[in-house]
Amino acid sequence: MDDPLTDPLPGQRPAAGQHPSPWFRSGPTTEPEQQQPEPQQPEQQPQPQQSAEPPEQEWYDPEGYARDWYGARRPTDPEPRSGPRSGPPQEPTYQELYGAYAPEQPKPEPPHDDETVGLRTADTRRIAGQETATDRPDRRHPAEGGRAARRKAAKKGGTRATADRADAPRTGSGAAPLSRLEARRAERARRPSPGAVISRGLGEVFITVGVLMLLFVTYQLWWTNIRAHQQADGAAHDLQESWAKGKGKPGAFEPGQGFALLHIPRLDVVVPVAEGIDKHQVLDRGMVGHYSEGRTKTPMPDAKQGNFAVAGHRNTHGEPFRYINHLKPGDPIVVETQDKYFVYKMASILPQTSPGNTSVIGPVPPGSGFTKPGRYITLTTCTPEFTSKYRMIVWGKMVEERPRSKGKPSALVN
């Protein structure tokens, strides 16, 4: 059996009696026969006619060898060389034989220097796919020669690369890298100006003040009413308990002490009446205050003659007198004490007057329509709503004094 390891090397003929290896195939010789120049002979002599021998065939077939080992040739493999060859026979190259199977040769890297290697590494931080200065023929590197050379070039007016970077677009995939000076300028441009910082601070202050004002308004219009109603209901409950125990006889009362209940059926109002008109002790607690001090002192409802005057909030803190402007002449106003019910009928209203006009709570108030002393009631409150610039006055005249033992008057029953 033939051993391929004993085959002769390329370019050698097999020895006599030795057959070529089955691993190789013979094919027609592609090399043309070299023509030797004929020497000039003085006389032409007849040459013996040689027998025609068949042309020698080359036993080494590179294409068949590659096909036997690696299969049929792929489209990416190079086309086999054809045609006559000139010169000595040449062996096919590795790339010609194996085509796509040949490994790629590494590309040479550009030389590095210690001074500019830090600047070149900055390009690696850019987004993958961006075009670098070396990829474009119209971009040139800064002046070579190290940092000192670049400084000199900058003093002379900058390098060509600096001008190219200035003309290059700053956005998109073709943006050129920024120099240190340009990066600093871009960072300063991104920083807000002092005016912007001040405007932002003022805006935050205004927003904070607006939120605080909104909370204050919510507290005044909503929470104070809830709190005042709770306190007024508690004071009315305590007053009724004291009456049940036999306390609260008519007489002198302490400031802030409750002594009666005011009923306004048309407005669905039931509110305690306390001594004095102190804002914090009486009015802000949702109660109605009795004028009982100084020049504004008025008699109690059980007096035989006089004007029983009270004050209350129109807005916030329970707002018991908010809708007294809706009262009509003849509407009942009832004052309940421990022993009696005092029933008044609404007589007239003064929409607006000065806060210093104390005559409206006098024995015979001017503008009320009363012409002589009698038993009257006066309700005072602030106006317009949510202000205390003026006062609104409502007057009434007593029409009935009913003991509690006889039950409630008809104004509270109906």
Secondary structure by P-SEA (a helix, b strand, c coil): cccccccccccccccccccccccccccccccccccccccccccccccccccccccccccccaaaaaaaacccccccccccccccccccccccccccccccccccccccccccccccccccccccccccccccccccccccccccccaaaaaaaaaacccaaaaaaaaccccccccccccaaaaaaaaaaacccaaaaaaaaaaaaaaaaaaaaaaaaaaaacaaaaaaaaaaaaaaaaaaaaaaaccccccccccccccbbbbbcccbbbbbbbccccccccccccbbbccccccccccccccccccbbbbbbcccccccccccccccccbbbbbbcccbbbbbcccccccccccccccccccccccccccccccbbbbbbbcccccccbbbbbbbbbcccccccccccccccc
